[in-house]
Amino acid sequence: MYGATVAVLAPDGEQVLSSLRPLGVPMPPASSSAAVQSALTSGQPAVGDLVIGSLSGRPVVSIAIPLRDRTGEAVGVAVAAIGAERFRDLLAAQALSDGAFAAVADSRAILVARSDASHDRLVGRPLPAENVRLFAGMEGGVYRAIALDGVERVFGFATVPTAKGWTVFVADPAARFDAAWRWPLLVLLASGTLAVILGGLAAAFVARRILQPVQQLRHHAEALAAGRAAPLATSNPPAGIAELEVLRHGFAEAEAALRASEGSLRALNEALEARVRQEVAAREDAQARLAQAQRMEALGQLAGGIAHDFNNVLQAVGGGAKLIEDSADNPSRVLRIAGMVREAAGRGSAVTRRLLAFSRRADLRAEPLDVRDLLESMQEVLAHTLGGGIRVKLEVEAGLPQMLADKGQLETVLVNLATNARDALSGQGTIELSAAAALIAGEGARRRPQLQPGAYVRMSVRDAGVGIPPEVLAHVSEPFFTTKPRGKGTGLGLAMARGFAEQSGGALAVESELGRGTTVSIWLPAAEEDLRKPHRSIADVPVPAQGRRGHLLVVDDEAVVREITAEGLRASGFTVRTAERASDALAVLDSREEVDLLVSDLSMPEMDGLALIQDAQRRRPGLPAILLTGFATDTAELAMSGALSGAFSLLRKPIDVKALADRVAMLLEAADLAVRDRTGGPE
């Protein structure tokens, strides 16, 4: 029987325990599935839909159960992936008649399990659309339809209260159902038919005289309602009954008034429709031209700024590479120039980080931060970078909780805000950095609309400069908006600060008054109590710096990236084999060549890195792998598919070769520990 895979996740997605990893082995963070998010939000167990397990390759269902502390607050989630066979066995244990079966479908109407021998053949298939229409939206009932196995059956169904959208069915062959009811129905029909015939003959004669004129008036009314041509009501023959004659004459009068006004109403409608079409077309054309002009202006400014920054980086890298090439006999000069090239590459990486922060897709690494320590260090840095005419003043509320944010990104934002404040002061004056606790109340209380209820730390950068006019203040955080002279500002500073704040779960606000100065405030979430406790991350795991061993396979379709990565790993003591394509890497694995760990790029032709790792681990179960990606939108999906199962480790490009080597050594050590645990060998 296929067992369940169990993991325990913290609210931020970090894996605390996993049945796929030995206790104490570091595990990468995992993005939350819909079931995990539902369990955290509602505080109730949640059931996911049927999926194919990334390691087992078999149908599984995830069940998420919230874990609570003593106060009842959800502090984590236990996630179990249960094979569809478990559901089949549970259904098969029910007492059903021969030829009948029980089944269950998830919220997408996908078959999860069936109690009979058809389970393996039909599991994972969607129920017929014509069947779904017969039970969708109802809590229970009975219907007759063709099942997935092609047999006509009578289905009884009921929804599952604890699994939203799930439905349980019991099906019996329609032929047996019909046989059980045929004889009583025949007796009932035979006895009732004679009475119906006799009574019908007597009533038909009496009703004919009344029903015929009523039907004529009904058909006439239906034709008018549908807009079809119909004879005038006065042309209908007299009914011979006073009440029906009143109706007939009333129809005739109403019809005459309607036909008289039809022509003028039609002309008015046509004129209005033509006018509306003209106005809508003119407005859409104007909006399209304005949007296109704004897009072209934004793209031009963005392309110009990126080209300027990257041309500087390329100039430094290209020039440095040429100098290194010409200075092969001067090691000290080569080392100095190599350091400058690395610094230039770091500036290029900083450009991409700023763009990702602006687009709210930066790869943030949030951690609990001590606010006072952070601002004191920033005060020291700014005192040396803003110029001698600027004094940096600090005001921090006592007893502040730690806040949850990416330290590097936050420091960059504070430097940018302080630089703007210095420019507003014309290089002379005082800039105040302050921090205070902020508790945002629930829906019924007054609060900033961007913030969810909860505990925050509000950080502010205040100056007493010239201030910002109201018409400018409304646009200061828009991308590319700047009041600085050409070449002195990109207009991205406040836009990136807002993007960072909102992506971190907070908000940004700018307040200003002409002649009195400007205050820029950032709200960031306060760290929860359990996050403030010291904990070990992957970076804390000791990795031996010397004597590293292991055979690595590096796969990347970019030759320069592939070879530089391989050379860096070789310099760290590993034996490295390279491959340009996924098919080449699989050929190496099929040749039984020794490979202890796979390093692959994500974006490659023919087969991407994720598919390669899955194929490689099918060939060699338990093979450690590292997936490298430069895309900002892949993290959530990749982390969920890989981190929960422990199938691979995800790293963001660009990455320092030493950091990559440390991660390789850590994974190899973890793999060795797992092997020793299974075999019972010495540690």
C-alpha positions as CSV (number, residue, x, y, z in Angstrom):
1,M,0.0,0.0,0.0
2,Y,1.3,3.5,-0.9
3,G,2.1,5.4,2.3
4,A,1.5,9.0,3.1
5,T,4.2,11.7,2.9
6,V,4.0,14.0,5.9
7,A,5.5,17.5,6.4
8,V,5.1,20.2,9.0
9,L,5.3,23.8,7.7
10,A,5.7,27.1,9.5
11,P,3.4,30.0,8.4
12,D,6.2,31.5,6.3
13,G,6.5,28.2,4.3
14,E,9.7,26.9,6.1
15,Q,9.6,23.1,6.5
16,V,10.1,22.2,10.2
17,L,9.8,18.4,9.7
18,S,9.4,16.1,6.7
19,S,9.1,12.3,6.5
20,L,11.3,12.5,3.4
21,R,14.3,14.0,5.2
22,P,16.2,12.8,8.4
23,L,15.6,14.9,11.5
24,G,18.1,17.8,11.7
25,V,18.8,17.9,7.9
26,P,18.2,21.5,6.6
27,M,15.2,21.8,4.3
28,P,14.5,24.5,1.8
29,P,11.4,26.8,2.2
30,A,8.1,25.8,0.6
31,S,5.4,28.0,-0.9
32,S,1.9,27.3,0.4
33,S,-0.7,25.3,-1.6
34,A,-4.4,26.3,-1.7
35,A,-5.1,23.7,1.0
36,V,-2.3,25.0,3.3
37,Q,-3.5,28.7,2.9
38,S,-7.1,27.6,3.6
39,A,-6.0,25.8,6.8
40,L,-4.0,28.8,8.0
41,T,-6.7,31.3,7.2
42,S,-9.8,29.4,8.4
43,G,-8.1,27.5,11.2
44,Q,-9.9,24.4,10.0
45,P,-8.6,21.3,8.2
46,A,-8.6,21.6,4.4
47,V,-8.5,19.0,1.6
48,G,-6.8,19.7,-1.7
49,D,-7.7,18.2,-5.1
50,L,-6.2,15.1,-6.7
51,V,-2.6,15.7,-8.1
52,I,0.2,13.5,-9.4
53,G,3.0,13.2,-6.8
54,S,6.3,14.7,-7.9
55,L,8.3,11.7,-6.5
56,S,5.9,8.8,-6.6
57,G,4.3,9.7,-9.9
58,R,1.0,8.4,-8.6
59,P,-2.3,10.1,-7.7
60,V,-2.3,11.7,-4.3
61,V,-4.5,14.1,-2.2
62,S,-3.1,16.6,0.2
63,I,-4.7,17.2,3.6
64,A,-3.7,20.3,5.6
65,I,-4.4,20.5,9.4
66,P,-3.6,23.7,11.3
67,L,-1.4,23.4,14.4
68,R,-2.3,25.7,17.3
69,D,-0.4,27.2,20.2
70,R,-1.9,27.5,23.7
71,T,-3.8,30.6,22.7
72,G,-5.5,28.9,19.9
73,E,-3.5,30.7,17.2
74,A,-2.5,28.8,14.1
75,V,1.4,28.5,14.2
76,G,1.9,25.9,11.5
77,V,0.4,23.3,9.3
78,A,0.7,19.6,9.1
79,V,0.5,18.4,5.4
80,A,-0.1,14.8,4.5
81,A,-0.1,13.5,0.9
82,I,-2.3,10.4,0.8
83,G,-2.5,8.0,-2.1
84,A,-5.7,7.5,-4.0
85,E,-5.5,3.8,-3.2
86,R,-6.4,4.6,0.4
87,F,-9.7,6.2,-0.7
88,R,-10.4,3.2,-2.9
89,D,-9.9,0.7,0.0
90,L,-12.2,2.8,2.2
91,L,-15.0,2.7,-0.4
92,A,-14.4,-1.0,-1.1
93,A,-15.0,-1.8,2.6
94,Q,-18.7,-0.6,2.3
95,A,-21.4,-3.2,1.9
96,L,-22.7,-2.8,-1.6
97,S,-24.8,-5.1,-3.9
98,D,-23.3,-7.0,-6.8
99,G,-22.6,-4.8,-9.8
100,A,-22.9,-1.6,-7.7
101,F,-19.9,0.6,-6.8
102,A,-19.1,3.7,-4.6
103,A,-16.9,6.6,-5.9
104,V,-15.6,10.0,-4.8
105,A,-14.8,13.1,-7.0
106,D,-12.9,16.3,-6.0
107,S,-14.0,19.9,-6.5
108,R,-13.0,19.8,-10.2
109,A,-15.2,16.8,-10.8
110,I,-12.1,14.6,-11.2
111,L,-12.5,10.9,-10.2
112,V,-10.4,10.4,-7.0
113,A,-11.3,6.7,-6.2
114,R,-13.8,4.0,-7.2
115,S,-14.5,0.9,-5.1
116,D,-14.4,-1.7,-7.9
117,A,-11.7,-3.1,-10.2
118,S,-12.0,0.0,-12.6
119,H,-10.2,2.2,-10.1
120,D,-6.7,2.0,-11.6
121,R,-8.0,2.5,-15.1
122,L,-10.3,5.5,-14.4
123,V,-8.7,7.4,-11.5
124,G,-7.8,10.9,-12.5
125,R,-10.3,11.1,-15.3
126,P,-12.9,14.0,-15.3
127,L,-16.5,13.0,-15.0
128,P,-18.6,13.4,-18.1
129,A,-19.8,17.0,-18.5
130,E,-23.4,15.9,-19.0
131,N,-23.3,14.0,-15.7
132,V,-21.7,17.0,-13.8
133,R,-24.7,19.2,-14.8
134,L,-27.0,16.7,-13.1
135,F,-25.5,17.1,-9.6
136,A,-23.4,20.4,-9.7
137,G,-24.5,22.9,-7.0
138,M,-26.8,20.4,-5.1
139,E,-26.1,18.8,-1.7
140,G,-27.6,15.5,-2.6
141,G,-30.0,13.6,-4.9
142,V,-30.4,10.9,-7.6
143,Y,-29.9,11.0,-11.3
144,R,-29.5,8.5,-14.2
145,A,-26.6,8.7,-16.6
146,I,-23.8,6.8,-18.4
147,A,-20.8,6.2,-16.2
148,L,-17.1,6.4,-17.1
149,D,-17.1,2.7,-17.8
150,G,-19.9,3.1,-20.5
151,V,-22.6,1.4,-18.4
152,E,-26.0,3.2,-17.8
153,R,-26.5,3.5,-14.0
154,V,-28.7,5.2,-11.4
155,F,-26.5,7.4,-9.2
156,G,-27.2,8.6,-5.6
157,F,-24.9,11.4,-4.5
158,A,-24.1,13.7,-1.6
159,T,-21.6,16.4,-1.0
160,V,-18.8,16.0,1.6
161,P,-19.2,18.7,4.4
162,T,-15.5,18.6,5.4
163,A,-14.1,18.8,1.9
164,K,-15.5,21.7,-0.1
165,G,-16.7,20.7,-3.6
166,W,-16.1,16.9,-3.0
167,T,-18.9,14.5,-3.9
168,V,-19.6,10.9,-2.9
169,F,-21.6,8.6,-5.3
170,V,-23.2,5.2,-5.0
171,A,-24.1,3.7,-8.5
172,D,-26.4,0.8,-9.3
173,P,-26.9,-0.7,-12.9
174,A,-30.0,1.0,-14.5
175,A,-31.2,-2.4,-15.8
176,R,-31.5,-3.8,-12.3
177,F,-33.1,-0.6,-11.0
178,D,-35.7,-0.8,-13.8
179,A,-36.5,-4.5,-13.2
180,A,-37.3,-3.8,-9.5
181,W,-39.9,-1.1,-10.4
182,R,-41.4,-2.3,-13.7
183,W,-44.1,-4.7,-12.4
184,P,-45.6,-2.2,-9.7
185,L,-45.6,0.5,-12.3
186,L,-47.4,-1.7,-14.9
187,V,-50.2,-2.5,-12.4
188,L,-50.6,1.1,-11.4
189,L,-50.7,2.3,-15.0
190,A,-53.2,-0.4,-16.1
191,S,-55.7,0.4,-13.3
192,G,-55.4,4.2,-13.8
193,T,-55.5,4.2,-17.6
194,L,-59.2,3.2,-17.9
195,A,-60.3,5.8,-15.4
196,V,-58.3,8.5,-17.2
197,I,-59.8,7.6,-20.6
198,L,-63.4,7.7,-19.4
199,G,-63.0,10.9,-17.5
200,G,-61.0,12.5,-20.3
201,L,-63.7,11.8,-22.9
202,A,-66.3,13.5,-20.7
203,A,-64.1,16.5,-19.9
204,A,-62.9,17.1,-23.5
205,F,-66.3,17.9,-24.8
206,V,-66.9,20.5,-22.0
207,A,-63.4,22.0,-22.1
208,R,-63.2,22.3,-25.8
209,R,-65.6,25.3,-26.0
210,I,-63.6,27.1,-23.2
211,L,-60.0,26.2,-24.1
212,Q,-60.1,27.0,-27.8
213,P,-60.5,30.8,-27.4
214,V,-58.2,30.9,-24.4
215,Q,-55.5,29.2,-26.5
216,Q,-56.0,31.6,-29.3
217,L,-55.5,34.6,-27.0
218,R,-52.4,32.8,-25.4
219,H,-50.7,32.3,-28.8
220,H,-51.5,35.9,-29.7
221,A,-49.8,37.2,-26.5
222,E,-46.8,34.9,-27.0
223,A,-46.3,36.2,-30.6
224,L,-46.4,39.8,-29.4
225,A,-44.0,39.2,-26.6
226,A,-41.5,37.4,-28.9
227,G,-41.8,40.2,-31.6
228,R,-43.2,37.8,-34.2
229,A,-45.9,38.9,-36.7
230,A,-49.4,38.0,-35.4
231,P,-52.9,38.7,-36.7
232,L,-54.9,41.4,-34.9
233,A,-56.8,40.3,-31.8
234,T,-60.0,41.6,-33.4
235,S,-59.5,38.9,-36.1
236,N,-59.9,36.1,-33.5
237,P,-63.4,34.5,-33.6
238,P,-65.8,35.5,-30.8
239,A,-65.3,33.3,-27.7
240,G,-69.0,33.0,-26.8
241,I,-68.2,33.6,-23.1
242,A,-68.5,37.1,-21.6
243,E,-65.3,37.1,-19.6
244,L,-63.2,35.9,-22.6
245,E,-64.8,38.5,-24.8
246,V,-63.7,41.3,-22.4
247,L,-60.1,39.9,-22.6
248,R,-60.3,39.8,-26.5
249,H,-61.4,43.4,-26.7
250,G,-58.8,44.5,-24.2
251,F,-56.0,42.9,-26.3
252,A,-57.3,44.7,-29.3
253,E,-57.1,48.1,-27.7
254,A,-53.7,47.6,-26.2
255,E,-52.4,46.2,-29.5
256,A,-53.6,49.3,-31.4
257,A,-51.8,51.7,-29.0
258,L,-48.6,49.5,-29.1
259,R,-48.5,49.5,-32.9
260,A,-49.0,53.3,-33.1
261,S,-45.9,53.9,-30.8
262,E,-43.7,51.2,-32.3
263,G,-42.5,53.2,-35.2
264,S,-41.4,56.3,-33.3
265,L,-39.7,54.2,-30.5
266,R,-37.8,52.2,-33.1
267,A,-36.5,55.4,-34.8
268,L,-35.5,56.9,-31.4
269,N,-33.6,53.7,-30.4
270,E,-31.7,53.6,-33.7
271,A,-30.6,57.2,-33.3
272,L,-29.5,56.6,-29.7
273,E,-27.6,53.4,-30.7
274,A,-25.8,55.2,-33.4
275,R,-24.8,58.1,-31.1
276,V,-23.6,55.7,-28.4
277,R,-21.5,53.8,-30.9
278,Q,-19.9,57.0,-32.1
279,E,-19.1,58.2,-28.6
280,V,-17.7,54.8,-27.5
281,A,-15.5,54.5,-30.6
282,A,-14.1,58.0,-30.1
283,R,-13.4,57.4,-26.4
284,E,-11.8,54.0,-27.0
285,D,-9.6,55.5,-29.8
286,A,-8.5,58.4,-27.5
287,Q,-7.7,56.0,-24.6
288,A,-5.8,53.7,-26.9
289,R,-3.7,56.6,-28.2
290,L,-3.0,57.9,-24.7
291,A,-2.1,54.4,-23.4
292,Q,0.2,53.8,-26.3
293,A,1.9,57.1,-25.8
294,Q,2.4,56.5,-22.1
295,R,3.7,53.0,-22.8
296,M,6.2,54.2,-25.3
297,E,7.4,57.0,-23.0
298,A,7.8,54.6,-20.1
299,L,9.6,52.0,-22.2
300,G,11.9,54.7,-23.6
301,Q,12.8,56.0,-20.2
302,L,13.2,52.5,-18.8
303,A,15.3,51.3,-21.8
304,G,17.5,54.4,-21.6
305,G,18.2,53.9,-17.9
306,I,18.9,50.2,-18.2
307,A,21.1,50.7,-21.3
308,H,23.1,53.4,-19.4
309,D,23.6,51.2,-16.3
310,F,24.4,48.1,-18.2
311,N,26.7,49.8,-20.7
312,N,28.7,51.0,-17.7
313,V,28.8,47.4,-16.3
314,L,29.8,46.0,-19.7
315,Q,32.5,48.6,-20.1
316,A,34.0,47.7,-16.8
317,V,33.7,43.9,-17.3
318,G,34.9,44.0,-20.9
319,G,37.8,46.4,-20.2
320,G,38.8,44.5,-17.1
321,A,38.8,41.2,-19.0
322,K,41.1,42.7,-21.7
323,L,43.5,44.0,-19.0
324,I,43.6,40.6,-17.3
325,E,44.3,39.0,-20.7
326,D,47.2,41.5,-21.3
327,S,48.5,41.0,-17.7
328,A,49.0,37.3,-17.5
329,D,52.5,37.7,-16.2
330,N,51.5,40.2,-13.4
331,P,49.5,38.2,-10.8
332,S,49.0,41.2,-8.4
333,R,47.6,43.3,-11.2
334,V,45.3,40.5,-12.4
335,L,43.9,40.1,-8.8
336,R,43.2,43.8,-8.5
337,I,41.5,44.0,-11.9
338,A,39.5,40.8,-11.2
339,G,38.2,42.5,-8.0
340,M,37.0,45.5,-10.1
341,V,35.3,43.2,-12.6
342,R,33.5,41.4,-9.7
343,E,32.4,44.8,-8.3
344,A,31.0,45.8,-11.7
345,A,29.1,42.5,-12.0
346,G,27.7,43.2,-8.6
347,R,26.4,46.6,-9.8
348,G,24.7,44.9,-12.7
349,S,23.0,42.5,-10.3
350,A,21.9,45.5,-8.2
351,V,20.3,47.0,-11.4
352,T,18.1,43.9,-11.8
353,R,17.2,43.8,-8.1
354,R,16.0,47.5,-8.3
355,L,13.9,46.6,-11.4
356,L,12.4,43.6,-9.6
357,A,11.6,45.7,-6.5
358,F,9.9,48.3,-8.8
359,S,7.8,45.5,-10.4
360,R,7.1,43.8,-7.0
361,R,8.8,40.6,-8.1
362,A,12.0,40.9,-6.1
363,D,13.2,37.7,-4.4
364,L,12.9,39.0,-0.9
365,R,14.6,37.2,2.0
366,A,12.7,38.4,5.0
367,E,14.2,37.9,8.5
368,P,13.5,39.3,11.9
369,L,15.4,42.6,12.4
370,D,16.2,44.7,15.5
371,V,14.9,48.2,14.5
372,R,17.2,50.1,16.8
373,D,20.4,48.3,15.7
374,L,19.4,48.8,12.0
375,L,18.8,52.5,12.3
376,E,21.9,53.1,14.4
377,S,24.0,51.4,11.7
378,M,22.2,53.4,9.0
379,Q,22.8,56.7,11.0
380,E,26.6,55.9,10.9
381,V,26.5,55.1,7.2
382,L,24.5,58.2,6.2
383,A,26.6,60.5,8.3
384,H,29.6,59.7,6.0
385,T,27.7,59.6,2.7
386,L,25.2,62.5,2.7
387,G,27.9,65.2,3.2
388,G,29.2,67.3,6.1
389,G,26.2,69.8,6.0
390,I,23.7,67.1,6.9
391,R,23.0,65.9,10.5
392,V,21.2,62.6,11.0
393,K,19.0,62.5,14.1
394,L,17.6,59.2,15.5
395,E,14.3,58.7,17.4
396,V,13.3,55.1,18.2
397,E,10.4,54.2,20.5
398,A,11.5,52.0,23.5
399,G,10.4,48.4,23.5
400,L,9.9,48.1,19.8
401,P,9.2,44.5,18.5
402,Q,11.4,43.1,15.8
403,M,10.2,43.7,12.2
404,L,10.1,41.2,9.4
405,A,11.9,42.5,6.2
406,D,14.8,41.9,3.7
407,K,17.6,43.8,5.4
408,G,19.6,44.6,2.2
409,Q,16.5,45.9,0.3
410,L,15.4,47.9,3.3
411,E,18.8,49.5,3.7
412,T,18.8,50.5,0.0
413,V,15.3,52.0,0.4
414,L,16.4,54.1,3.5
415,V,19.5,55.3,1.7
416,N,17.4,56.4,-1.3
417,L,14.9,58.2,1.0
418,A,17.7,60.0,2.9
419,T,19.3,61.1,-0.4
420,N,16.0,62.6,-1.5
421,A,15.7,64.4,1.9
422,R,19.2,65.8,1.5
423,D,18.4,67.1,-1.9
424,A,15.2,68.8,-0.5
425,L,17.5,70.5,2.2
426,S,20.0,71.6,-0.5
427,G,22.7,69.8,1.5
428,Q,22.2,71.7,4.7
429,G,20.0,70.7,7.6
430,T,18.8,67.8,9.8
431,I,17.2,64.5,8.6
432,E,15.3,62.5,11.2
433,L,15.0,58.7,11.2
434,S,12.3,57.5,13.5
435,A,10.5,54.2,14.3
436,A,7.4,53.4,16.4
437,A,5.0,50.5,16.9
438,A,1.7,50.6,14.9
439,L,-1.2,48.4,15.6
440,I,-3.7,48.2,12.7
441,A,-7.2,47.4,13.9
442,G,-9.9,45.3,12.2
443,E,-12.4,46.2,9.5
444,G,-14.6,48.3,11.7
445,A,-11.9,50.7,12.7
446,R,-10.1,53.4,10.7
447,R,-7.0,52.2,9.1
448,R,-4.9,52.5,5.9
449,P,-6.6,50.5,3.2
450,Q,-3.4,48.9,2.0
451,L,-2.7,47.3,5.4
452,Q,-4.3,44.1,6.8
453,P,-5.1,44.2,10.5
454,G,-2.1,43.3,12.6
455,A,1.1,44.6,14.3
456,Y,3.5,46.7,12.3
457,V,6.6,48.9,12.8
458,R,6.3,52.4,11.2
459,M,9.7,53.8,10.0
460,S,9.9,57.4,8.9
461,V,12.4,59.7,7.1
462,R,11.6,63.3,7.8
463,D,13.2,66.6,6.5
464,A,12.4,70.2,7.0
465,G,13.0,71.2,3.4
466,V,10.9,73.1,0.9
467,G,8.1,70.5,0.8
468,I,6.2,69.2,-2.2
469,P,3.2,71.0,-4.0
470,P,-0.1,69.0,-3.8
471,E,-0.3,68.6,-7.6
472,V,3.2,67.0,-7.5
473,L,2.6,65.0,-4.3
474,A,-0.2,63.0,-6.0
475,H,2.3,61.5,-8.5
476,V,5.6,61.2,-6.5
477,S,5.5,57.4,-6.2
478,E,4.5,56.8,-9.9
479,P,7.2,55.1,-12.0
480,F,9.5,57.5,-13.9
481,F,7.9,60.6,-12.3
482,T,10.7,63.1,-11.2
483,T,11.1,66.8,-10.7
484,K,14.9,66.6,-10.8
485,P,16.8,68.0,-13.8
486,R,17.5,65.6,-16.7
487,G,20.2,63.1,-15.8
488,K,19.9,63.8,-12.1
489,G,17.1,61.3,-11.3
490,T,15.3,58.3,-12.8
491,G,11.9,58.7,-11.1
492,L,12.1,55.1,-9.9
493,G,13.3,55.7,-6.2
494,L,9.9,56.1,-4.5
495,A,8.2,53.6,-6.9
496,M,10.8,50.9,-5.9
497,A,10.3,51.9,-2.2
498,R,6.5,51.4,-2.6
499,G,7.0,48.1,-4.4
500,F,9.4,46.8,-1.7
501,A,7.0,47.9,1.1
502,E,3.9,46.3,-0.5
503,Q,5.7,43.1,-1.5
504,S,6.9,42.8,2.2
505,G,3.2,43.0,3.4
506,G,3.3,46.7,4.4
507,A,2.7,50.1,2.8
508,L,4.3,53.4,2.0
509,A,2.9,57.0,2.5
510,V,4.3,60.4,1.7
511,E,3.1,63.5,3.6
512,S,4.4,67.0,2.7
513,E,3.6,70.7,3.3
514,L,5.1,73.5,1.4
515,G,7.7,75.3,3.4
516,R,7.5,72.8,6.3
517,G,9.1,69.7,4.9
518,T,8.3,66.1,3.9
519,T,7.8,62.8,5.8
520,V,8.0,59.4,4.0
521,S,6.7,56.5,6.2
522,I,7.0,52.8,5.6
523,W,4.9,50.2,7.5
524,L,6.5,46.8,7.8
525,P,5.1,43.7,9.6
526,A,6.3,43.0,13.2
527,A,7.9,39.6,13.5
528,E,5.9,37.1,15.4
529,E,7.2,35.8,18.7
530,D,8.3,32.4,17.4
531,L,10.2,34.0,14.5
532,R,12.3,36.1,17.0
533,K,13.9,33.0,18.5
534,P,17.3,32.0,17.2
535,H,17.1,29.4,14.5
536,R,19.5,27.8,12.2
537,S,19.3,28.3,8.4
538,I,21.0,26.5,5.6
539,A,23.8,29.1,5.8
540,D,24.5,28.1,9.5
541,V,25.2,24.4,8.6
542,P,28.9,23.9,8.9
543,V,30.4,22.7,5.6
544,P,34.1,21.6,5.4
545,A,36.0,24.0,3.3
546,Q,38.8,21.6,2.5
547,G,38.9,18.1,1.1
548,R,35.6,18.3,-0.7
549,R,34.8,15.2,-2.7
550,G,32.1,14.4,-5.2
551,H,31.3,13.9,-8.9
552,L,29.1,16.6,-10.2
553,L,27.1,17.0,-13.5
554,V,26.6,20.6,-14.6
555,V,24.0,21.3,-17.3
556,D,23.5,24.7,-19.0
557,D,22.9,25.6,-22.6
558,E,25.0,28.8,-22.2
559,A,28.6,27.8,-22.8
560,V,30.3,30.6,-20.9
561,V,28.0,30.2,-17.8
562,R,28.4,26.4,-17.9
563,E,32.2,26.5,-18.1
564,I,32.7,29.2,-15.5
565,T,30.4,27.4,-13.1
566,A,32.2,24.1,-13.7
567,E,35.7,25.7,-13.2
568,G,34.6,27.3,-9.9
569,L,33.3,23.9,-8.6
570,R,36.5,22.2,-9.7
571,A,38.5,24.8,-7.9
572,S,36.5,23.9,-4.7
573,G,37.7,20.3,-5.0
574,F,34.8,18.6,-6.9
575,T,35.1,16.4,-10.0
576,V,32.9,18.1,-12.6
577,R,31.4,16.8,-15.9
578,T,29.4,19.2,-18.1
579,A,26.6,18.9,-20.6
580,E,25.0,21.4,-23.0
581,R,21.5,19.8,-23.3
582,A,19.2,17.8,-21.0
583,S,19.4,14.9,-23.5
584,D,23.3,14.8,-23.1
585,A,22.9,14.8,-19.3
586,L,20.4,11.9,-19.4
587,A,22.8,10.0,-21.6
588,V,25.6,10.4,-19.0
589,L,23.2,9.0,-16.3
590,D,22.2,6.1,-18.5
591,S,25.9,5.2,-19.1
592,R,26.2,4.5,-15.3
593,E,29.0,7.1,-15.0
594,E,29.5,8.1,-11.4
595,V,27.4,11.2,-10.6
596,D,26.8,12.3,-7.0
597,L,24.8,15.5,-7.6
598,L,23.2,17.3,-10.6
599,V,23.4,21.1,-11.1
600,S,21.0,22.4,-13.8
601,D,19.8,25.7,-15.2
602,L,16.0,26.1,-15.4
603,S,15.5,27.7,-18.8
604,M,16.9,25.4,-21.6
605,P,15.6,24.3,-25.0
606,E,14.0,20.9,-25.6
607,M,13.7,20.1,-21.9
608,D,13.8,22.6,-19.0
609,G,15.8,22.0,-15.8
610,L,12.8,21.0,-13.7
611,A,11.8,18.2,-16.2
612,L,15.5,17.1,-16.3
613,I,15.7,16.7,-12.6
614,Q,12.5,14.7,-12.5
615,D,13.7,12.4,-15.3
616,A,17.2,12.1,-13.6
617,Q,15.7,11.1,-10.2
618,R,13.5,8.5,-11.9
619,R,16.6,7.0,-13.3
620,R,18.6,7.4,-10.1
621,P,16.2,7.7,-7.1
622,G,17.6,9.9,-4.3
623,L,20.0,11.8,-6.6
624,P,20.6,15.3,-5.0
625,A,20.0,18.2,-7.4
626,I,20.3,22.0,-7.5
627,L,18.1,24.1,-9.9
628,L,19.5,27.5,-10.9
629,T,17.1,30.2,-12.2
630,G,17.2,33.8,-13.1
631,F,13.5,34.3,-13.4
632,A,11.6,36.2,-10.7
633,T,8.2,34.5,-11.2
634,D,9.2,30.8,-10.8
635,T,10.0,30.7,-7.1
636,A,6.5,29.9,-5.8
637,E,5.6,27.1,-8.1
638,L,9.2,25.5,-8.1
639,A,9.5,25.7,-4.3
640,M,6.1,24.0,-3.8
641,S,6.9,21.2,-6.2
642,G,10.5,20.7,-5.1
643,A,10.9,21.8,-1.5
644,L,7.9,20.0,0.0
645,S,9.1,16.7,-1.5
646,G,12.8,17.5,-0.9
647,A,13.4,16.7,-4.6
648,F,15.9,19.6,-5.2
649,S,17.4,22.8,-3.9
650,L,16.5,26.1,-5.6
651,L,19.1,28.9,-6.0
652,R,18.7,32.3,-7.6
653,K,21.1,33.6,-10.3
654,P,23.6,35.3,-10.1
655,I,25.1,33.2,-7.3
656,D,28.7,33.3,-6.0
657,V,30.6,30.2,-6.9
658,K,31.7,29.7,-3.2
659,A,28.0,29.9,-2.1
660,L,27.1,27.3,-4.8
661,A,30.0,25.0,-3.7
662,D,28.8,25.3,0.0
663,R,25.3,24.3,-1.0
664,V,26.7,21.3,-3.0
665,A,28.8,20.2,0.0
666,M,25.8,20.5,2.3
667,L,23.5,18.4,0.0
668,L,26.2,15.7,-0.5
669,E,26.7,15.5,3.3
670,A,22.9,15.2,3.8
671,A,22.7,12.4,1.2
672,D,25.6,10.6,3.0
673,L,23.7,10.8,6.3
674,A,20.6,9.5,4.7
675,V,22.4,6.5,3.2
676,R,24.1,5.7,6.6
677,D,20.7,5.9,8.3
678,R,19.2,3.4,5.9
679,T,22.1,1.0,6.0
680,G,22.8,1.4,9.7
681,G,26.4,2.3,9.1
682,P,28.6,4.4,11.4
683,E,28.2,8.2,11.5
